Amino acid sequence: MSDERAVDPATETFVAQRNLLFTVAYEMLGSAADAEDVLQETWLRWVEVDLDQVRDQRAYLVRITTRQALNRLRAMSRRKESYVGPWLPEPLLTTPDVAQDVELAESVSMAMMLVLETLAPTERAVFVLREVFDVGYDEIAAAVDKTPAAVRQIAHRARRHVDARRPHAVVSQRQTRAAVESFLRALEGGDLQGLLDVLAPDVVYMGDGGGVKHAALRPIAGVDKVARLLAGGLGRNRIPITFGPTMINGSPALALHLDGELDSILTVHVEAGRISGLYVVRNPEKLSRIASETRLTLR
Protein backbone atom coordinates (compact mmCIF):
# COMPACT_ATOMS: atom_id res chain seq x y z
CA MET A 1 0.00 0.00 0.00
CA SER A 2 1.40 3.38 -0.96
CA ASP A 3 2.15 5.92 1.71
CA GLU A 4 -0.26 8.81 1.23
CA ARG A 5 2.02 11.00 3.26
CA ALA A 6 4.98 10.51 0.91
CA VAL A 7 6.62 13.76 -0.16
CA ASP A 8 7.08 14.36 -3.87
CA PRO A 9 10.71 14.49 -5.11
CA ALA A 10 10.67 18.24 -5.90
CA THR A 11 9.52 19.13 -2.38
CA GLU A 12 11.91 16.66 -0.76
CA THR A 13 14.91 18.12 -2.60
CA PHE A 14 13.90 21.72 -1.90
CA VAL A 15 13.42 21.05 1.82
CA ALA A 16 16.78 19.26 2.00
CA GLN A 17 18.56 22.25 0.41
CA ARG A 18 16.50 25.01 2.02
CA ASN A 19 19.04 26.05 4.67
CA LEU A 20 21.77 26.29 2.05
CA LEU A 21 19.58 28.33 -0.29
CA PHE A 22 18.49 30.68 2.49
CA THR A 23 22.09 31.31 3.56
CA VAL A 24 23.17 31.99 -0.03
CA ALA A 25 20.32 34.49 -0.45
CA TYR A 26 20.92 36.12 2.95
CA GLU A 27 24.65 36.57 2.37
CA MET A 28 23.93 38.14 -1.00
CA LEU A 29 21.16 40.44 0.29
CA GLY A 30 21.84 41.11 3.97
CA SER A 31 18.10 40.76 4.59
CA ALA A 32 16.36 37.70 6.00
CA ALA A 33 12.98 38.97 4.82
CA ASP A 34 14.21 39.40 1.26
CA ALA A 35 15.97 36.03 1.43
CA GLU A 36 12.66 34.39 2.35
CA ASP A 37 11.01 36.11 -0.63
CA VAL A 38 13.79 34.80 -2.87
CA LEU A 39 13.18 31.27 -1.58
CA GLN A 40 9.50 31.62 -2.37
CA GLU A 41 10.35 32.75 -5.90
CA THR A 42 12.84 29.88 -6.21
CA TRP A 43 10.19 27.37 -5.13
CA LEU A 44 7.67 28.65 -7.67
CA ARG A 45 10.21 28.14 -10.45
CA TRP A 46 11.48 24.84 -9.08
CA VAL A 47 8.07 23.13 -9.13
CA GLU A 48 7.81 23.89 -12.86
CA VAL A 49 11.11 22.12 -13.62
CA ASP A 50 11.22 18.67 -15.24
CA LEU A 51 13.47 16.90 -12.73
CA ASP A 52 14.31 14.17 -15.23
CA GLN A 53 16.22 16.79 -17.21
CA VAL A 54 18.23 18.05 -14.19
CA ARG A 55 21.63 16.42 -13.70
CA ASP A 56 22.53 18.15 -10.41
CA GLN A 57 19.48 19.29 -8.47
CA ARG A 58 21.45 21.13 -5.78
CA ALA A 59 23.39 23.14 -8.37
CA TYR A 60 20.19 23.90 -10.25
CA LEU A 61 18.50 25.21 -7.09
CA VAL A 62 21.54 27.34 -6.24
CA ARG A 63 21.43 28.74 -9.77
CA ILE A 64 17.75 29.73 -9.47
CA THR A 65 18.31 31.24 -6.03
CA THR A 66 21.35 33.22 -7.17
CA ARG A 67 19.55 34.68 -10.16
CA GLN A 68 16.54 35.71 -8.08
CA ALA A 69 18.81 37.18 -5.39
CA LEU A 70 20.76 39.15 -8.00
CA ASN A 71 17.56 40.67 -9.36
CA ARG A 72 16.48 41.65 -5.87
CA LEU A 73 19.94 42.93 -4.92
CA ARG A 74 19.95 45.37 -7.83
CA ALA A 75 16.53 46.66 -6.80
CA MET A 76 17.70 46.97 -3.17
CA SER A 77 20.69 49.06 -4.26
CA ARG A 78 18.29 51.70 -5.51
CA ARG A 79 16.31 51.62 -2.23
CA LYS A 80 19.45 52.05 -0.16
CA GLU A 81 20.29 55.29 -1.96
CA SER A 82 17.36 56.98 -0.18
CA TYR A 83 17.78 55.15 3.15
CA VAL A 84 17.92 57.42 6.21
CA GLY A 85 21.21 57.03 8.07
CA PRO A 86 23.58 54.04 7.92
CA TRP A 87 22.21 50.81 6.45
CA LEU A 88 23.02 47.69 8.46
CA PRO A 89 22.20 44.11 7.49
CA GLU A 90 19.11 42.59 9.08
CA PRO A 91 20.23 40.71 12.22
CA LEU A 92 19.90 36.94 11.90
CA LEU A 93 19.10 34.85 14.95
CA THR A 94 21.49 31.90 14.79
CA THR A 95 22.09 28.76 16.81
CA PRO A 96 25.29 27.72 18.60
CA ASP A 97 26.10 25.16 15.89
CA VAL A 98 26.54 28.00 13.38
CA ALA A 99 29.13 29.57 15.67
CA GLN A 100 31.02 26.25 15.76
CA ASP A 101 31.46 26.46 11.99
CA VAL A 102 34.15 29.16 12.04
CA GLU A 103 34.10 29.92 8.31
CA LEU A 104 30.30 30.20 8.14
CA ALA A 105 30.15 32.25 11.35
CA GLU A 106 32.71 34.69 9.96
CA SER A 107 30.92 34.98 6.62
CA VAL A 108 27.61 35.99 8.25
CA SER A 109 29.14 38.25 10.91
CA MET A 110 27.89 41.82 10.87
CA ALA A 111 31.39 43.13 10.14
CA MET A 112 31.83 40.77 7.20
CA MET A 113 28.34 41.46 5.85
CA LEU A 114 29.23 45.16 5.77
CA VAL A 115 32.33 44.33 3.73
CA LEU A 116 30.17 42.37 1.28
CA GLU A 117 28.02 45.51 0.91
CA THR A 118 30.97 47.19 -0.80
CA LEU A 119 30.96 44.67 -3.67
CA ALA A 120 29.02 45.08 -6.90
CA PRO A 121 26.06 42.64 -7.16
CA THR A 122 27.75 40.11 -9.46
CA GLU A 123 31.01 40.30 -7.48
CA ARG A 124 29.08 39.62 -4.30
CA ALA A 125 27.31 36.60 -5.81
CA VAL A 126 30.57 35.15 -7.11
CA PHE A 127 32.41 35.74 -3.84
CA VAL A 128 29.67 34.16 -1.70
CA LEU A 129 29.28 31.11 -3.93
CA ARG A 130 33.01 30.54 -4.36
CA GLU A 131 34.57 31.58 -1.06
CA VAL A 132 31.81 30.60 1.37
CA PHE A 133 30.20 27.59 -0.31
CA ASP A 134 33.05 26.40 -2.57
CA VAL A 135 30.80 26.21 -5.63
CA GLY A 136 32.66 25.34 -8.83
CA TYR A 137 33.43 28.01 -11.42
CA ASP A 138 31.28 26.30 -14.05
CA GLU A 139 28.26 26.26 -11.73
CA ILE A 140 28.79 29.90 -10.77
CA ALA A 141 29.11 30.85 -14.43
CA ALA A 142 25.72 29.30 -15.15
CA ALA A 143 24.20 31.12 -12.18
CA VAL A 144 25.47 34.59 -13.08
CA ASP A 145 25.39 34.26 -16.87
CA LYS A 146 29.13 34.67 -17.35
CA THR A 147 31.83 32.46 -18.81
CA PRO A 148 33.94 30.40 -16.38
CA ALA A 149 36.98 32.47 -17.37
CA ALA A 150 35.15 35.70 -16.54
CA VAL A 151 33.98 34.23 -13.24
CA ARG A 152 37.58 33.40 -12.30
CA GLN A 153 38.57 37.01 -12.91
CA ILE A 154 35.60 38.33 -10.93
CA ALA A 155 36.37 35.93 -8.07
CA HIS A 156 39.99 37.08 -7.96
CA ARG A 157 38.97 40.75 -7.99
CA ALA A 158 36.31 40.25 -5.32
CA ARG A 159 38.65 38.25 -3.09
CA ARG A 160 41.32 40.95 -3.30
CA HIS A 161 38.71 43.63 -2.52
CA VAL A 162 37.36 41.73 0.49
CA ASP A 163 40.80 40.79 1.85
CA ALA A 164 41.73 44.49 1.90
CA ARG A 165 38.66 45.34 3.98
CA ARG A 166 37.73 42.26 5.98
CA PRO A 167 38.20 42.16 9.78
CA HIS A 168 41.85 41.66 10.60
CA ALA A 169 41.50 38.70 12.94
CA VAL A 170 38.85 36.16 13.76
CA VAL A 171 38.60 35.84 17.54
CA SER A 172 37.11 32.93 19.43
CA GLN A 173 33.53 32.84 20.64
CA ARG A 174 34.91 32.85 24.18
CA GLN A 175 36.74 36.14 23.60
CA THR A 176 33.70 37.74 22.00
CA ARG A 177 31.42 36.55 24.80
CA ALA A 178 33.82 37.92 27.43
CA ALA A 179 33.89 41.32 25.72
CA VAL A 180 30.09 41.38 25.43
CA GLU A 181 29.72 40.47 29.10
CA SER A 182 32.12 43.25 30.17
CA PHE A 183 30.29 45.68 27.91
CA LEU A 184 26.94 44.64 29.41
CA ARG A 185 28.16 45.10 32.98
CA ALA A 186 29.38 48.59 32.13
CA LEU A 187 26.09 49.48 30.43
CA GLU A 188 23.89 48.19 33.24
CA GLY A 189 26.02 49.90 35.85
CA GLY A 190 26.27 53.21 33.99
CA ASP A 191 30.03 52.73 34.31
CA LEU A 192 31.71 55.16 31.91
CA GLN A 193 35.17 53.94 32.82
CA GLY A 194 34.07 50.37 32.23
CA LEU A 195 32.95 51.32 28.74
CA LEU A 196 36.24 53.10 28.08
CA ASP A 197 38.07 49.95 29.16
CA VAL A 198 36.17 47.50 26.91
CA LEU A 199 35.98 49.70 23.80
CA ALA A 200 38.98 49.90 21.45
CA PRO A 201 40.51 53.38 20.99
CA ASP A 202 39.33 53.50 17.36
CA VAL A 203 35.95 51.86 17.94
CA VAL A 204 33.26 52.68 15.36
CA TYR A 205 29.57 52.85 16.31
CA MET A 206 26.87 52.43 13.67
CA GLY A 207 23.15 52.74 14.38
CA ASP A 208 20.36 51.81 11.99
CA GLY A 209 16.97 53.33 12.75
CA GLY A 210 15.83 53.50 9.14
CA GLY A 211 14.29 56.92 9.73
CA VAL A 212 11.70 55.28 12.01
CA LYS A 213 13.62 55.04 15.29
CA HIS A 214 16.16 57.54 16.58
CA ALA A 215 19.71 56.64 15.60
CA ALA A 216 22.91 58.47 14.70
CA LEU A 217 22.74 59.57 11.06
CA ARG A 218 26.38 58.75 10.46
CA PRO A 219 28.99 56.44 12.01
CA ILE A 220 30.62 57.68 15.22
CA ALA A 221 34.31 56.92 15.73
CA GLY A 222 36.57 57.10 18.78
CA VAL A 223 36.28 55.61 22.23
CA ASP A 224 35.45 58.86 24.06
CA LYS A 225 32.59 59.81 21.72
CA VAL A 226 31.10 56.31 21.62
CA ALA A 227 31.34 55.72 25.38
CA ARG A 228 29.70 59.05 26.20
CA LEU A 229 26.99 58.46 23.59
CA LEU A 230 26.12 55.12 25.20
CA ALA A 231 26.31 56.33 28.79
CA GLY A 232 24.34 59.48 27.98
CA GLY A 233 21.63 57.64 26.05
CA LEU A 234 20.94 55.23 28.87
CA GLY A 235 21.02 57.98 31.44
CA ARG A 236 18.27 59.92 29.65
CA ASN A 237 15.94 56.94 29.24
CA ARG A 238 13.11 56.67 31.76
CA ILE A 239 11.52 53.54 30.27
CA PRO A 240 12.53 50.20 31.88
CA ILE A 241 15.44 48.71 29.91
CA THR A 242 16.54 45.09 29.95
CA PHE A 243 19.43 43.46 28.13
CA GLY A 244 19.51 39.79 27.23
CA PRO A 245 22.29 37.69 25.72
CA THR A 246 21.54 36.14 22.35
CA MET A 247 23.33 34.67 19.34
CA ILE A 248 23.18 36.88 16.25
CA ASN A 249 24.96 36.25 12.93
CA GLY A 250 27.04 33.51 14.49
CA SER A 251 28.36 35.51 17.45
CA PRO A 252 27.31 36.46 21.00
CA ALA A 253 25.21 39.64 21.00
CA LEU A 254 22.66 41.56 23.06
CA ALA A 255 18.93 42.08 22.65
CA LEU A 256 17.69 45.31 24.22
CA HIS A 257 14.05 45.51 25.35
CA LEU A 258 12.23 48.70 26.29
CA ASP A 259 9.24 48.12 28.54
CA GLY A 260 9.20 44.48 27.49
CA GLU A 261 9.31 45.08 23.72
CA LEU A 262 12.32 44.33 21.52
CA ASP A 263 13.90 47.69 20.66
CA SER A 264 17.42 46.95 19.44
CA ILE A 265 19.84 44.22 18.52
CA LEU A 266 23.44 45.03 19.38
CA THR A 267 26.29 43.10 17.76
CA VAL A 268 30.01 43.66 18.09
CA HIS A 269 33.30 43.02 16.37
CA VAL A 270 36.14 42.23 18.76
CA GLU A 271 39.87 42.62 18.17
CA ALA A 272 42.57 41.98 20.79
CA GLY A 273 39.93 41.57 23.51
CA ARG A 274 38.27 44.95 22.87
CA ILE A 275 35.22 45.98 20.90
CA SER A 276 36.29 47.73 17.70
CA GLY A 277 32.92 47.66 15.95
CA LEU A 278 29.52 48.29 17.55
CA TYR A 279 26.41 47.79 15.41
CA VAL A 280 22.95 48.67 16.71
CA VAL A 281 19.86 47.85 14.64
CA ARG A 282 16.65 49.62 15.72
CA ASN A 283 14.69 49.68 12.47
CA PRO A 284 11.48 47.77 13.38
CA GLU A 285 11.28 46.20 9.91
CA LYS A 286 14.63 44.53 10.49
CA LEU A 287 13.64 43.29 13.95
CA SER A 288 10.22 41.81 13.20
CA ARG A 289 11.58 38.36 12.31
CA ILE A 290 13.66 38.10 15.48
CA ALA A 291 10.80 39.43 17.62
CA SER A 292 8.50 36.78 16.16
CA GLU A 293 11.03 33.95 16.57
CA THR A 294 11.76 35.01 20.15
CA ARG A 295 8.07 35.03 21.08
CA LEU A 296 7.66 31.57 19.58
CA THR A 297 10.66 30.32 21.55
CA LEU A 298 9.31 31.68 24.83
CA ARG A 299 5.90 30.10 24.45
Phi, psi and omega per residue, in radians:
M1 nan 2.327 -3.101
S2 -1.266 2.623 3.122
D3 -1.506 1.952 -3.099
E4 -1.159 -0.326 -3.114
R5 -1.579 0.034 -3.118
A6 -1.030 2.445 -3.133
V7 -1.588 2.402 -3.136
D8 -1.211 2.683 -3.050
P9 -0.981 -0.679 -3.120
A10 -1.098 -0.793 3.137
T11 -1.149 -0.748 -3.116
E12 -1.041 -0.779 3.141
T13 -1.164 -0.758 -3.122
F14 -1.083 -0.799 3.141
V15 -1.081 -0.721 -3.126
A16 -1.113 -0.546 -3.091
Q17 -1.757 0.035 -2.982
R18 -1.038 -0.786 -3.117
N19 -1.075 -0.719 3.098
L20 -1.080 -0.829 -3.090
L21 -1.122 -0.701 3.115
F22 -1.092 -0.777 -3.102
T23 -1.142 -0.704 3.069
V24 -1.014 -0.858 -3.112
A25 -1.132 -0.726 -3.121
Y26 -1.136 -0.762 -3.126
E27 -1.184 -0.468 3.072
M28 -1.372 -0.557 -2.986
L29 -1.867 -0.472 -3.071
G30 1.225 0.346 -3.108
S31 -2.479 2.065 3.118
A32 -1.177 -0.655 -3.135
A33 -1.112 -0.782 3.119
D34 -1.196 -0.594 3.090
A35 -1.103 -0.687 3.092
E36 -1.123 -0.682 3.093
D37 -1.114 -0.684 3.114
V38 -1.107 -0.721 3.117
L39 -1.108 -0.655 3.090
Q40 -1.110 -0.753 3.112
E41 -1.136 -0.673 3.103
T42 -1.098 -0.763 3.140
W43 -1.062 -0.773 -3.114
L44 -1.073 -0.609 3.102
R45 -1.383 -0.615 -3.104
W46 -1.115 -0.709 -3.094
V47 -1.216 -0.233 3.105
E48 -1.613 -0.059 -3.066
V49 -1.460 2.461 3.013
D50 -1.452 1.793 -3.030
L51 -1.088 -0.441 3.125
D52 -1.143 -0.349 -3.133
Q53 -1.666 0.001 -3.085
V54 -1.770 2.058 -3.125
R55 -1.333 -0.761 -3.105
D56 -2.225 1.765 -3.028
Q57 -1.179 -0.659 3.112
R58 -1.071 -0.841 -3.138
A59 -1.085 -0.671 -3.124
Y60 -1.141 -0.731 3.118
L61 -1.144 -0.714 3.106
V62 -1.094 -0.663 3.125
R63 -1.102 -0.816 3.126
I64 -1.065 -0.818 -3.107
T65 -1.068 -0.765 -3.129
T66 -1.090 -0.772 -3.131
R67 -1.119 -0.747 3.126
Q68 -1.162 -0.671 3.125
A69 -1.168 -0.669 3.098
L70 -1.085 -0.765 3.100
N71 -1.026 -0.777 -3.114
R72 -1.236 -0.632 -3.135
L73 -1.092 -0.701 3.121
R74 -1.144 -0.669 3.099
A75 -1.192 -0.666 3.129
M76 -1.133 -0.601 3.141
S77 -1.024 -0.645 3.112
R78 -1.229 -0.657 3.122
R79 -1.147 -0.655 -3.089
K80 -1.171 -0.428 -3.141
E81 -1.091 -0.486 -3.135
S82 -1.862 0.197 -3.120
Y83 -1.218 2.447 -3.129
V84 -1.486 2.041 3.115
G85 1.393 -3.049 3.139
P86 -1.080 2.528 3.068
W87 -1.788 2.112 3.071
L88 -1.965 2.612 3.069
P89 -1.035 2.665 3.075
E90 -1.182 2.202 3.141
P91 -1.059 2.474 -3.116
L92 -2.063 2.064 3.096
L93 -1.222 2.107 -3.086
T94 -2.143 2.860 -3.107
T95 -1.755 2.817 -3.117
P96 -0.973 -0.527 -3.108
D97 -1.160 -0.473 3.053
V98 -1.145 -0.731 -3.124
A99 -1.111 -0.492 -3.132
Q100 -1.274 -0.400 3.047
D101 -1.544 1.654 -2.968
V102 -1.015 -0.777 -3.088
E103 -1.144 -0.748 3.136
L104 -1.192 -0.714 3.132
A105 -1.069 -0.707 3.120
E106 -1.165 -0.673 -3.045
S107 -1.226 -0.436 3.121
V108 -1.782 0.055 3.122
S109 -1.082 2.647 -3.112
M110 -1.039 -0.712 -3.136
A111 -1.092 -0.742 -3.125
M112 -1.252 -0.654 3.113
M113 -1.075 -0.604 3.100
L114 -1.199 -0.594 3.055
V115 -1.136 -0.740 3.136
L116 -1.077 -0.484 3.120
E117 -1.110 -0.357 -3.098
T118 -1.498 -0.063 3.111
L119 -1.558 2.630 2.986
A120 -1.189 2.724 -3.050
P121 -0.886 -0.874 -3.112
T122 -1.169 -0.672 3.086
E123 -1.057 -0.720 -3.127
R124 -1.131 -0.761 3.129
A125 -1.071 -0.806 -3.120
V126 -1.116 -0.781 -3.117
F127 -1.082 -0.819 -3.109
V128 -1.083 -0.837 -3.096
L129 -1.145 -0.702 -3.073
R130 -1.424 -0.901 -2.991
E131 -1.406 -0.573 -3.089
V132 -1.612 -0.734 -3.025
F133 -1.947 0.037 3.047
D134 0.946 0.685 3.084
V135 -1.302 2.475 -3.111
G136 -1.178 2.704 -3.100
Y137 -1.072 -0.658 3.140
D138 -1.112 -0.734 3.128
E139 -1.152 -0.723 3.123
I140 -1.121 -0.711 -3.139
A141 -1.021 -0.726 3.118
A142 -1.167 -0.572 -3.089
A143 -1.301 -0.602 -3.051
V144 -1.891 0.134 3.111
D145 1.012 0.830 3.052
K146 -2.256 2.910 3.037
T147 -1.378 2.698 3.081
P148 -0.969 -0.649 3.119
A149 -1.113 -0.730 3.121
A150 -1.153 -0.663 3.137
V151 -1.115 -0.693 3.096
R152 -1.042 -0.752 3.130
Q153 -1.140 -0.750 3.120
I154 -1.104 -0.735 -3.138
A155 -1.087 -0.744 3.125
H156 -1.111 -0.777 -3.134
R157 -1.133 -0.750 -3.133
A158 -1.161 -0.711 -3.140
R159 -1.101 -0.753 3.125
R160 -1.107 -0.715 3.119
H161 -1.096 -0.813 -3.110
V162 -1.189 -0.754 -3.121
D163 -1.036 -0.548 -3.140
A164 -1.308 -0.292 -3.037
R165 -2.131 -0.234 -3.040
R166 -1.192 2.763 3.095
P167 -0.918 2.456 -3.003
H168 -1.150 -0.674 -3.076
A169 -2.475 2.487 3.069
V170 -1.643 2.033 -3.127
V171 -1.648 2.851 -3.114
S172 -1.269 2.808 3.059
Q173 -1.068 -0.599 3.127
R174 -1.099 -0.749 3.128
Q175 -1.148 -0.755 3.121
T176 -1.110 -0.773 -3.140
R177 -1.079 -0.707 3.135
A178 -1.105 -0.731 3.127
A179 -1.147 -0.725 3.125
V180 -1.114 -0.704 3.135
E181 -1.147 -0.721 3.089
S182 -1.126 -0.716 3.111
F183 -1.085 -0.751 -3.131
L184 -1.129 -0.745 3.110
R185 -1.050 -0.734 3.132
A186 -1.151 -0.718 3.117
L187 -1.099 -0.896 -3.080
E188 -1.126 -0.535 -3.131
G189 -1.597 -0.007 -3.082
G190 1.040 0.587 -3.018
D191 -1.606 1.693 -3.118
L192 -1.089 -0.727 3.138
Q193 -1.132 -0.645 3.095
G194 -1.089 -0.659 3.079
L195 -1.164 -0.752 3.127
L196 -1.063 -0.573 -3.117
D197 -1.294 -0.599 -3.038
V198 -1.610 -0.325 3.125
L199 -1.568 2.426 3.090
A200 -1.221 2.660 -3.121
P201 -0.956 -0.619 -3.093
D202 -1.832 0.464 -3.120
V203 -0.946 2.501 3.091
V204 -2.075 2.230 3.110
Y205 -1.839 2.284 3.067
M206 -2.253 2.269 3.127
G207 -2.114 2.370 -3.107
D208 -2.102 1.809 3.075
G209 -1.860 -0.158 3.104
G210 1.077 0.327 -3.096
G211 1.381 0.016 -3.135
V212 -1.789 -0.773 3.097
K213 -1.943 2.632 -3.138
H214 -1.108 2.304 3.080
A215 -2.813 2.700 3.112
A216 -1.041 2.366 -3.070
L217 -1.413 -0.108 3.060
R218 -2.639 2.748 3.134
P219 -1.005 2.555 3.106
I220 -2.007 2.238 -3.064
A221 -2.089 2.554 3.088
G222 1.852 2.359 -3.016
V223 -1.103 -0.701 -3.107
D224 -1.116 -0.825 -3.115
K225 -1.117 -0.764 -3.083
V226 -1.207 -0.752 -3.127
A227 -1.108 -0.728 -3.132
R228 -1.251 -0.582 3.053
L229 -1.067 -0.812 -3.113
L230 -1.179 -0.830 -3.121
A231 -1.124 -0.717 -3.136
G232 -1.190 -0.684 -3.135
G233 -1.119 -0.729 3.122
L234 -1.224 -0.621 -3.117
G235 -1.159 -0.510 -3.124
R236 -1.455 -0.252 -3.018
N237 -1.458 2.234 -3.141
R238 -1.823 -0.051 3.116
I239 -1.527 2.431 3.141
P240 -0.960 2.217 -3.115
I241 -2.000 2.354 3.018
T242 -2.278 2.504 3.087
F243 -1.998 2.410 3.106
G244 -2.328 2.396 3.096
P245 -1.198 2.540 3.104
T246 -2.659 3.080 3.106
M247 -2.083 1.957 -3.080
I248 -2.131 2.286 3.104
N249 0.865 0.706 3.039
G250 1.424 0.102 -3.098
S251 -2.411 2.710 3.050
P252 -1.013 2.443 -3.095
A253 -2.637 -3.089 -3.133
L254 -2.219 2.446 3.002
A255 -1.890 2.180 -3.116
L256 -1.810 2.215 3.119
H257 -1.998 2.346 3.027
L258 -1.895 2.076 3.127
D259 0.914 0.680 3.064
G260 1.532 -0.141 -3.114
E261 -1.867 2.425 3.123
L262 -1.064 2.156 -3.107
D263 -1.963 -0.650 -3.039
S264 -2.632 2.634 2.915
I265 -2.027 2.234 -3.075
L266 -2.034 2.057 3.082
T267 -2.052 2.798 -3.059
V268 -2.362 2.774 2.904
H269 -2.069 2.280 -3.041
V270 -2.009 2.337 3.032
E271 -2.355 2.293 3.105
A272 0.936 0.669 3.058
G273 1.422 -0.045 -3.141
R274 -2.112 2.718 -3.113
I275 -1.433 2.042 -3.138
S276 -1.821 -0.292 3.085
G277 -2.361 2.298 -3.096
L278 -2.256 2.047 -3.016
Y279 -2.135 2.085 -3.066
V280 -2.095 2.013 3.127
V281 -1.776 2.118 3.130
R282 -2.068 -0.256 -3.125
N283 -0.975 2.039 -3.076
P284 -1.002 -0.564 3.128
E285 -1.092 -0.570 -3.116
K286 -1.506 -0.110 -3.132
L287 -1.884 -0.151 -3.024
S288 -1.103 -0.669 -3.132
R289 -1.137 -0.803 3.136
I290 -1.142 -0.735 3.127
A291 -1.026 -0.740 3.131
S292 -1.158 -0.803 -3.130
E293 -1.122 -0.654 3.138
T294 -1.157 -0.754 3.119
R295 -1.090 -0.700 3.128
L296 -1.135 -0.650 3.137
T297 -1.164 -0.650 -3.082
L298 -1.318 -0.381 -3.105
R299 -1.247 nan nan
